Each structure stands twice: as C-alpha cells, then as structure tokens.
C-alpha cells in the first residue's frame, strides 16, 4: 500500500522535500463543507469524543474529513495542537494524496481501506514527525463519504490505535446506515446471538414487501454476496422466511430473537426493526412485494427515525450529581424497570431518556417521545392509543396506530407526565399492566412491548395529595426515580459549554473568555440548557472569525440579568434581611398556590421569572 501510494504521489508531481501548501480553505468554503456533510458530522461527533477519551494525553488528535480529505472537525491534546497546526491538521486543511502525498487520510481514500502511515512512510519530509491511523467511512451505497483519523507524534505510536479507529469508523457507519432509510424493515443478524447489537452484527434493510435495499459491510461479509448481487434478492430468498412471519413475530408481547437460515445454509439469529408507516401499506405495488403476494394489512410500527447521538457515557461530564444519576440508571437498563426523571424545565430530561434508550438492548428499535403538556386534552388519547377509521369526527382516513404502538419493541418517553389528564391516566395504567393497546373505535386489543421512561417538573406526590394524579399509576411508573440538577447547580459547566460549542460551531473551534466564563458560572440560568444553547448560538454568530466569545458578543438582556444579580448580592444590607425573608416567604407561598408554576407566580406578583429564581437562590 505504501509503495503504491508513493508512486501515485510522484505521479502527481510532488517532491519529497518540497514545502507543501498548508493554507486552509476560507471560512465560507469550510462552512459549506461542514453543511454538506452535516449528517456525517452529527453522527461522528459523539464517537470522536469517545475515541478521544481513550487516547487523551498521548500527544494525539482525532480528525474527521469529508470524502476528499478536507478536515471538517478535529479534537486534540493542547500540547500537540501547536505541532499539528504547523502542518495544518486543522479544520479547512486538505489531506488528499494529490496535495499532501502519502498520508493516512489520503491513502485511505485512495485505497478504500484503513491506512497506517508512520514517520518517514509519509511522502513529504515535512510530515515525517507524524504517525497517522485512518479508516474510511462508507455510506449505505458503499461510497466513501469521509475518513476518521488519529494523528500524533511519531513517538506516541501505539499498536492498538488502528484497531480503535477501525471500530469507531464502523460504529459511525452502522449509525449512518440505521438512519439512511425510512419506511423499511431493518434486520440485525449474526450467526452468534451474543454479537447482535455489537459492531460485529450484520445489518440489512428491505422494503415492506421484502425487496433488498442495502447492507452494511459486516452484513455483506456474512451474506457472502456483493451489494450489486444482493439487489436481485428478497428477504425470503436470503433468510428463508416470508415477511409476514416478521409481522406475526413482533405482534407478540415479548418477542425474542429470530432463528433463520441463510441462502448458504448457515444458521443465523436476528432482531428486526419494523419502521413502517401507514402509507406503505397502501402504495407499494404488488411487483415490489415478495412473489407478488399481498402484504399483511395490519400496521406494526411507525417509529420516528432513531437518533443515537447520546449515550450515558457522553452525558457524564464530571458533575457528581450527574454521575450518580448515570450510575443508578445504568444498573436498571434492560431490567424492565420503569424510570421516572425529575427536574426543572430544560435540564435535559429527554436527552437522558434518549441516552438510556441508546444504551439499552432496545437501541435498535424506536424511541418515541410524547410531550403530555403540549398535546390538547381532546387529542392526547387518540395520539397515544391510536384510532380506527371513522372513530371520531375529523379522524384521519385509514386511522392511526398511535404513539404507544409506534414504540413497540423500543422505548416510550412520556414527558411532562404530571400534566396528563386524570381520565387518561387510568387507560395508561391498564396498558402498562396488561401490555395491550385498544385503539379508539376498535374492539381488538393489540399486544405491545415497550420500556417506559417518564419525566416531569412537578412534584407528583403533591399532585396525588390534590387528587390530580393517580397514586396507583405513580407507583407503577417510579421503579427508579432520579433527579437532574438545574444548570446553576452543576460543577461541570465549563466542560458542558465546550461540548455545546463543538456541536453548534460547524466544526470550528471557539473559546470563551475568562470573564464571560465567570459570568456563566454566576448566572442562575432560569431556562437551563435551552437558555444556554440559544445564548451560545447567538454568541458564535456575533464572534464570527474572532473565535473567542467575549463580553461584546453577549446579548444585552443576559448582561443586564448578570449585572442585576451582582448588584442585588453586593448591596444587600444586614438591616434588610427580615424584608428579604418576607419576600421569599411571599414568593414561596405564591408558588405553592400555583402548583410550582413559576410563570403564573411571577404574573401574580408582578415580577419577572428571573427575579423569582434570583431571590430564591439568594436565600438558599
């Protein structure tokens, strides 16, 4: 590989001792490249951070490029970044063989295979101090869409680095593959059942009628056929089962692994995702179905596209309260124990729920989120349980399967469960106990298998005391109760901000000035992560090419809030302590009268929400 690459480099007109062009593309071109590779960047970022955690403090950096070798994102050790910048290992730099000669990134693209280039194996003398391990990332059509690379000082070479890079690239590929199709049947399979759900599993997607669409690299290897050859196959010809058998299997309350036989005679085990919408059951022509036979008429599943961008490990950024939450939920994942997440609005309850799902055995199946407070009371029943054609005036023709059945085999996240109407709570309790759903207007009950995760910003015990929440449902949902701390109480704010900046900045590196970081630490953050996210997005735009977020990039209302809080803290005289206590007492009693609703209490008192948060925080 290295010899062939050197020959190509010479053919490109490069000279080993020539001074290479290290200048990156302009900011506009980089932004365009990042946007064109948005999906790749989104799925690669958490994998890159996990990979970096395994090589941190080893004089290395993790790099993501597009299909041409242009760097779109990088994470690195501070002590190596200066060296890396000398040879343009930074976003916007091109590392194709045509521009840099033999190097791991460019050679991996040219060879369509992992490449390890050590020290003087680099064609250009200027790069001899590097050791680089790169693996190409393929899409569902078998095209190279990017490269994952670890580059570092030649003296930091470790024989396990390439294995880590290859595994990480495979992880990104599998996640991209799972997100590539909608309205499909996706099968996860392997000859050894314990490998299902790991990087070793094969993944293949089919139309609802069973026509083959694509497979990942492990799937192609196990099937023993090329992607082109597989286009002529169906689910039945490859695995020896009709598609209808899948539908029947996943209508059971607790479906296990499928036991199938490949066309080659090899016995394999599998787990299927049935991502099917109502429209497919009406529109796919008979010619697309296996053998021209009619598909089953029942709808099994309509999950939203799964986004495996979070994991419990990714969320663990150093705060002891968060670490305690993650430790607790990690022990009950996959044990059929319901989880109830408490916390203020905007503290990341849905992100935690998604992470729990992604780390569970159900990760390949749908994660369906329902905000019980945002759906009108007149519609929430039909949204959850589904309905038959003509069940009520205005009902969609052909009916709807509902959110619970959409989550079949996966996880159902009920956000703001404390706002669910009392009458509906009884129906939900019955579904959880019997694991059966009866759509509106139907007399037939359908088996359902879901893991339930709930969240609320209300005190459900107080709701029970007021007869606003069923006690029996509460004890059915609170197998494990965890509470997320508000942003103002977290000790990992700097790390959290660094991660958020990496996500929001389109691959460019932004920092926060020390005085602004101090303001962030002093602020009460009444809107928690929602407020911080919007603030950082605005600050990045305002900072532009300056790359350091400073005071002049901050919105005026944020500076006013921070200044008001500082003034209130420093000017409070001891003689006013009793008055302050009276204010806090009034605020608390008003909050209690409004069931903890800060907006309603603020309106009654004629003050802002920030004032309420500030005064309560000042008095402990």
N, C-alpha and C positions, 0 to 999 in steps of 0.2 A: 504493500500500500504506500509506504513512504517513498520508495524508489519511483513508483509510477507518478506520485504527486510531484516529486522533484522534476521529473521530465515535463510534466504539464506546466510547472512554474517557469521553467526555462523557455518553453514554447510560447508563454505569454509575454516574453521579452523582459522578464525580471532578472536582475543581477543580485547575487547573494549579498554583496557589500554595499548595494545602493541604499540611499536613505529613503525609506518608504514615506508615503503620504499619510500622515497621522491625523489630518484635519477631519473633524466630524462634519456631517451634513448640517445644514442650517436648521434652526428650531422648527420652522414650518414643515420642512421635509420630515423631520423626526416625528412631529405630531401627526402627520399624515400616515406615516408608517405604523405608529402605535395604534391609530384608529383603524387602519386596515387589518391589523392583527389583534383587534380588541378581544375576540373570543379566546384566542391563544393566550394572550397576556392575562386575561381574567382567570383562566384555569391553571396557568403555570405559576402565578404569583405565590399562592399558599404552599405549593410543592417546593418552590425555590427557597422559601423561608425555612421549611422543614429541613431541606438539604443543607442549607447554610448552618443551621443549628448543630449539625453533625460534624461540620468542618471548621467551626468558628475558632479563631485564634491560631490558625495553621498557615497564615500568610497566603490565603486563597480567596477567590471571589467566585460567585455563581453568576452566570451570564445567560440571557435568553436572546436569541436572534430571530429574524424572520427568515424566509426561505432563501434569501440572497446573501445571508451572513451579516446583515445590518443589526447591530446591537440595539434592542428596544428596552431592555431593563437589566440592571445589574445590582448585586448586593455583595459587599466585600469588607474584609478586615481593614480598619483605618490605616494600619501600618503598611499594608500592601497597596493601598489605593494610589499613593504617590508614584510608586513604580509603575503601576498599571496605567496611570494617566500619561506617562511618558510614551507609551506605545499605543495609546488611545483605546484601552479596554474600558470604554465608557459608552453610554447611550449615544447613538448617532454615528459611531465608527463602523466602517465596513471591513469585514474579515473574510471575504471570499478569497479563493486561491488566486484569482485574477489580480487582486490588489495587494495581498499580503503573502502570496506564495504558500508553501506547505504550512498549514496550521490546523489545529484540531477542528475548528469550526468549518473552515472552507473545505477541508478534506472530507469531513463527514458528509457535507452536502454533495460533493463530487462523487464520492463512493457509495452514497446512500447507506452508510454503515457507521457504527461507532468508530471513533478515531482517537488514538492516544499519540500525542506528539511531544517528545521530551527533549528539552535543551537544544543541542545542535542538530536535531532532526528537523527543526524549523528551517525553511529555505533561506529566510533573511537572517543575517547575523544579528540584527537589532533585536530579534526575538529569542535569542539563544538562552536568555536567563529564565525563560518560561517553561513550565510543564503544563500541558493542557489536555483534558479529557472531555470529549464531546460525543453526544449521541443525537442523531436526527430524530425529529418528531414527525410522525406520519399522520395524515388525516384518514377519514373512513374510505377514501378512494385510493389510498396507497401513495399519495403525493407528499413529498417533504414540504412541510409548512413552517418549519423552524428548527432550531438547534438549542439544546441545553448543554451548557459547558461549565466546567470548573477549571479555572486557570490560576496558577500560582507560581511562586518562586521555585526554580528547579530543585532546590534543596529541600523543598517541602513535599516532594513526591511521595505518595503512599499508594501501595498496590491495590487498596480497596476502593480508591476514589472512582475509578471507572465503573465498578460494579454499582456504586451508589448513583452515579449519573445515569446509567442504563435503566436502573429500577425506577428512578424518578421520571425519566422520559416516558417509560412505559405507563406510569401512573397518570401522567398528563394525557397520553394518547387514549387510555381507557376512559377517562372522564370526558374528553372531547367526543369520543365515539358514542358514549351514552347520551350526550346532548345533541348529537347530529341529526337525529330523526324524531319526528312526531307521528302519532297515529301508526305505531308499529308494534310488532312483537319482538322483544329482545331477549335472547336466550344466553344465560351464563352457564358454561358447561366445562367439565373436565372428567377424565377417567378416574380421578381420585376425589371423592366428595369433599375432603378437607381442604382442597385447593380452590373450591368455589368461593368467591368473594376475595380472593387474593390476586396478586399481579399475574399469577400463572394461569388464571382461568381464560378460557376462550369465550369470546362474545360475538354473537351473530344476530343480525336483525332481519326481520321478514315483514312483508305486508300482512295485513289482517287475513288475507286469503292464503298466506303461506309462501309467497314468492320471495326468493332470496334477494336481499338488498346489499349487505356488506358484512364483513367480519374483521375483527382486529387481528394483529399478527399472530397471537397465540392461537386464535381460532382457525386461521388459515393453516397453521402448522398441524393442529390436531385433525382437521378435516382432510389434510393431505392433498388439497387442490388449490390452484391459483384463483385469484379473485375473478379473473375472466371466465374460468371454467365453472365457477360456482354460480354465475349468473343464469345458467341453464337449469339450476336445481330449485327445489321447493323444500319446505320444512319436512314434509313427509318423505321425500326421496333421500334426504340427508340423515334424518333421525328415526325413521320408521314409525312415526306416529302421525295421525291426522291432526290438523289444527284444532278440531273440535274437542280432542282429548285434553288440550291445554285449558280450554274454557271450562270444561267439566271439573278438571283438577283444581282450578283456582276458585271454584264456587264452594268448595268445602271450607269448613270453619278453620281448620289448621292444616293447610297443605304442606306436605313435606317435599323432599327433592324428587324430581322426575327421574325415572330409570329408563334409559333409552339405548338403542343400538345404532351405531353409525353405519353408513352405507358400506364401510370397510369391514364390518363385523365387530369392531371394538365397542365394548360396553362403556357408556358414559353416564354421568349424573348431571342434572341441570336444574336451574331455577329461572323462571321466565318472568319478565315484566310485560304486562299487557297494557300498553299505552294507546288505548283505542277510544276515539270519540264517536258520538252518535252518527256523524255524517258518513263515516266509513261504512257503517252497516247499511247504508242506502246507496252509496255512489260507486263503490268499486265494481267494475264489470265482472261478469262471470268468467271471462277469459283470464283474469288475473288470479282467480281462485284455484286452489289445487284441484286438478282433474275436472274443473267446471262444475263441481258440486256446490250446493248452496251453503253459505256460511251459517253458523248458529245465529239466531235472531236476537239472543239476549246480549245486553251490554255488560261487560265485566268491569271495566275500569276506564276512567278518564283522568289520570293524574296529570298535574302540571309538570312541566319539564323540571327534572331534578337538578338542583344547583349544589354540587358538592364542594362549595368553596370554603366551608368552615369545618373545623374539627375541634374537639375539646383541647387538643394539644395547641392548636393555633390560637385559641382563646386564652390560654394560660400564659399571661404576660408578666407575672411576678407579684400580683397583688395577693396577699394571703387569704382574703375573703373569697376571691375568685378561685384560688387554688383549692380551698376547702369545698366549694360548690362542685368543682370539676371532679375532685376525689370522690365525693358522695355519689354523683350521678354515674360515674364510671363503674361503680360497684353494682349498680342495678340494671345497667344496659343489657337488653336481651333477656331479662328475667321476668317479663310480663308484669312489671310493677309500674303503675301509673305515676307520673311525675307532675308535681304542681310547682310552677315557678312564680315566686312573688317578687315584687319590685315596682318602683316608680315607673311612669311612662318614659320610654326612651332609654331604659337601662340595658337593652339588648336581650330581652326575653325571647324574641323569635330567633335571634341569632344563636342563642344557646340551644333552643329546641331543634333548630336545623343541625347543629353540631352533634347533638345526641342522636338524631336520626342517622347522620352520616357515619357515625362510629358504631352503629348497631348492625346486627345481621340483616336488618331490613333496608340497608343503604341503597341497594339496587332497585328498590320499589319506591312508589311515590311518597312524597312529603306534601301533605295538603294542609294549608293554613286557612283558618276561618276566624275573622275578627267578629266576635259576637256583638260588639258595640256598634259596628259600622253598618250592619245589615238591618233594615227596617223590621220591626217586630212582626209585621204582616207577611214578610217574605222569608224570615230566617228558618221556619220549619221546612218549607219546600227546598231551600238552599241546602240544608243539612241532609234531609231524608230522601229528597228527590220526589218525583211525582209521575203519574201516568198521564197519557194523552187525555185532555179534557177534564183533568182533576179539578180545575177551578177556572174562572173567567180570566182570560189573558194568559193561560198556560201555554207554553211552547208546544207546537205540534210535535208529536212523537215522544213527548215527555222529557224528563231529565233524570239522571241517575243519582244526583245529589253528592255532596262533599264526602259523606262517610263512605259510600261505595267507591268514590274516586280514590280514596286512601286504602282500599282493600289490599292487604299484603304489606302495607307500609305504615306510615305514621300520620295520625290526625292531630294537628295542633289547634287547640281551641283557645284563642287569645281573648282576653277580657271576659273570661268565663263568668265572672261575677255580674255581668250585665245581661246574661241570658234570661229571657222571660221565665217566670216560675213554672208556667204550664209546660213549657218545652223541656224543662229540667227532668220532669217525670219520664218523658219519652226517651231522653238521652240515657237516663239511668237504666231503663229497660233494655236499650240496645247494648249497653256495656255489660249487663248481667247475662243476657241471652245470646249475645253476639249474632243477632239477627236484625235486619232492617226491613221495614214495611213502607214502601213509598206511598205518598198521598194518593188516594184514589185506587189503591191496589189492595187485594186480599191475600196476596202472596208475599211471604217473608223470604228474604234473601240472606244466606249466611255471609258474615263479614268478619274479617280478621285484621284488626288494626291495633297498633300501640297508641295509647292516648297520652298526650302531653298537654297540659293546660297552663295558662298564665293569667295573672290578674294583678291590678294595682290596688285592689280593695282588700279590706280585712274581712274574709269570708265568715269568720266566727261572729263578727258584729252583724253581718248580713243575716246569718242564721238566727241570731237573737231578735232581729227585726222581722223575721219570717219572710225575708226576701231571697233566701237561698235554702235549698233543701239540705237538711242535715245528712240524710242517707246518701245523697249524691256527693256531698263533701267528703265523707269517709270512703266513698268508692274512688274518688279522684286523688286523695292525698296519700298514696302509698309512700312517696318520698316528697317532702316539701323543702325547697331550697329558696333562699332569698338573695337576689342580686343587689349589691350595694349601689347607691347612686354615684354618679361620676365624681362628685365633690368629696366622697369618702375614699376613693381609690388611691393607692400609693404608686400605681404603675402608669400614671398619666403620661409621662414622657415617652415611654415605650409605645403606649396606645397611639399617641399622636404621630410618632414615627411611622407606624404601620398604616395609619389612615392617610398620611401624606403620600406614602408609596402607592396606595391604591388610587388616590384622587389626582395624582400629578402626571398621569400618562407616561410613566417611565422616567420622568425627570427627577433629579434629586433636589429636594427643598429642605431647608432647616428653619428652626425657629430661634430668634434672637433670645438671649438670656432674660432680658427684661419682660418680653412677651410671655415667655415660658413661666416666669414668676407670676404674671397676671393670670395665666391659665390656672395655676395652682391655687391662687387665692379666690378665684371666681366660684360662685355657688352652683353654676350650671343647672338652672331650673329645668331646662329642656334636655339635659343629659346628652346622650350621643347624637340625637337628632340636631340639637343646637350646635354641638362641636363640629359635626360633619358639614353643616351649612357654612359655619364660620370659616373652616379651613378651605372649603371650595372657593369662597369669596376671596380669601387672603391669597391663594395661589394665583388667581386671575390678576389681582391687584399687584402682586410682586413681579409677575412676568419673568423677564430674564434675570432679575436680581437674585433669585434663588434663596434669599434669606427673608423670612417673614418678620417684618418689623412693625413698630407702632403705627406708621403712616399707612400700613396696609390693613389695619383693623377698622371694622365698621364703627361709626360714631356711637351707636347705642351700646355696643359692648364696652367701649371706653368709658361711657357715662355710667354704666352699671358698676364697673370696677371702681371708678372714682367715687361713686356714691357709697359703695360698701366700705371703701377705705375711710372716707370721711366719717361715716357713722361709727366705725370701730374706734377711730382715734380720738373723736371729740366727745364720746360719751362720758359724762362726769359721774362720780360716785353718787352725788345727790339725786341723780335722775334714775337710780337703779329701781326704786319702787314703781316709778312710772313705766319703765320698760317692762317690769314684771306684769303690770296691769295690762299693757299692750299684748304681751304674749298670751296671757290668760284669755283675753278677749278673742284673739286670733284662734286659739285652740278650741274655744267653745263654739265659735262660728264654724270652724272646720267640722267639728262633731255634728253640728246641726245640719250640715250639708254632706254628711257621709264621707268626709275626707276630700270632697271635690274642691280643689284649690281655686279653680276659675270662678266657681259660684261664690265661694267665701270672699274672694277678692272683690267681686262685684258688689256683694252686700256691704263690705267695709269701705268701699270706695278707694281701694288702693290697688297697686299692680301685683301680679303674681310674684315678681321678683322681690317686692317688699316683704311679702309673707315669708318666702323662703329665707330671706336675709335675716329677718328678725327672729325666726325660729332657730336658725343656725347660730346666731349670736348668743342666744340664751341656752344653747345646748340642746 
